[in-house]
Amino acid sequence: MLVLSRRADESIVIQPADGVDANMTMAQLFANGPIQITLLGGTGRRVKMGIEAPEQLAIRRKDVD
């Protein structure tokens, strides 16, 4: 499980992992199961979440450019 903290107005990005065939169908990407997001707690404007996803998917913080 990947654990991330995000503040209000911050995002995460879920995309195919590096090295995964860009032509994979949604069914192939999710063949090993769905994405599960569990909210683990929060304080003020910050929330901590746990994310479980198939290894074909990469989850990253989307940082402001």
Order of alpha helices (4+ residues) and beta strands (2+ residues): beta-beta-alpha-beta-beta-beta
